[in-house]
Amino acid sequence: MHISELQLRVRPGTGEDVVAYYRQQGILDAADCLWSHLAIDDSDPDVVLVITGWSDEAQMTRWHSDPRRAEASLGLAAWVCSVRDVSSRSC
């Protein structure tokens, strides 16, 4: 299994909008990961956490090159100020 965690720094006050966009667009469903967790950081409401579990690193890499991911990123651009890849590890 491979687990990845992203932190999306979003424009102030837009965390709920980003979470709603992820859900409305089915972004994590399209990713076809084993499981996912999407939340607003308790300590900073302008950080959205995206944590995903993959069968292996290759599955995650395939999603990273999927055109649907690129399209989702364009849609998120209005809200996201920066992306930090906090961790990506095999278990």
C-alpha positions as CSV (number, residue, x, y, z in Angstrom):
1,M,0.0,0.0,0.0
2,H,1.1,3.6,-0.7
3,I,-0.2,6.6,1.3
4,S,0.1,10.2,0.2
5,E,-0.8,13.4,2.0
6,L,-1.2,16.8,0.3
7,Q,-1.8,20.1,2.0
8,L,-3.6,22.7,-0.1
9,R,-3.1,26.3,1.1
10,V,-6.3,28.0,-0.1
11,R,-7.4,31.6,-0.3
12,P,-8.7,32.8,3.1
13,G,-12.2,31.6,3.8
14,T,-12.5,29.2,0.8
15,G,-11.7,25.9,2.4
16,E,-15.3,24.8,2.4
17,D,-15.6,25.8,-1.3
18,V,-12.6,23.6,-2.1
19,V,-14.0,20.6,-0.2
20,A,-17.3,21.1,-2.0
21,Y,-15.6,21.3,-5.4
22,Y,-13.7,18.0,-4.7
23,R,-17.0,16.3,-3.8
24,Q,-19.1,17.8,-6.6
25,Q,-16.6,17.0,-9.3
26,G,-15.9,13.5,-7.9
27,I,-12.2,14.1,-8.0
28,L,-11.2,11.4,-5.5
29,D,-13.7,9.0,-7.0
30,A,-12.1,9.5,-10.4
31,A,-8.7,8.9,-8.8
32,D,-9.7,5.3,-8.1
33,C,-7.6,5.2,-4.9
34,L,-8.4,2.5,-2.3
35,W,-9.6,5.2,0.2
36,S,-9.4,8.9,0.7
37,H,-9.9,11.5,3.4
38,L,-10.6,15.1,2.7
39,A,-10.7,17.7,5.5
40,I,-10.0,21.2,6.6
41,D,-7.1,21.4,9.0
42,D,-8.4,22.0,12.6
43,S,-5.5,24.3,13.3
44,D,-5.7,26.3,10.1
45,P,-9.0,26.7,8.2
46,D,-7.1,27.8,5.1
47,V,-5.4,24.4,4.7
48,V,-7.3,21.5,3.1
49,L,-5.8,18.1,3.7
50,V,-6.1,15.4,1.0
51,I,-5.0,12.0,2.2
52,T,-5.2,9.0,-0.1
53,G,-4.4,5.3,0.1
54,W,-3.3,3.5,-3.1
55,S,-2.6,-0.2,-3.9
56,D,1.0,0.9,-4.8
57,E,3.0,3.8,-5.9
58,A,2.4,3.0,-9.6
59,Q,-1.3,3.4,-9.1
60,M,-0.7,6.9,-7.6
61,T,1.6,7.8,-10.4
62,R,-1.0,6.8,-13.0
63,W,-3.5,9.2,-11.4
64,H,-0.9,12.0,-11.4
65,S,-0.6,11.7,-15.2
66,D,-4.4,11.2,-15.7
67,P,-6.0,14.1,-17.8
68,R,-8.9,14.2,-15.3
69,R,-6.4,15.2,-12.6
70,A,-5.0,18.0,-14.7
71,E,-8.6,19.2,-15.4
72,A,-9.4,19.1,-11.7
73,S,-6.2,21.1,-10.9
74,L,-7.3,23.8,-13.4
75,G,-10.7,24.0,-11.6
76,L,-9.0,24.4,-8.2
77,A,-6.6,27.1,-9.4
78,A,-9.0,29.9,-8.4
79,W,-8.8,28.8,-4.8
80,V,-5.4,27.1,-4.2
81,C,-2.4,29.3,-3.4
82,S,0.1,26.5,-2.9
83,V,0.4,22.7,-2.7
84,R,2.7,20.9,-0.3
85,D,3.3,17.2,-0.8
86,V,3.7,16.4,2.9
87,S,4.3,12.8,2.6
88,S,4.3,9.9,0.2
89,R,5.3,6.6,1.5
90,S,4.9,2.8,1.0
91,C,3.7,0.7,3.9
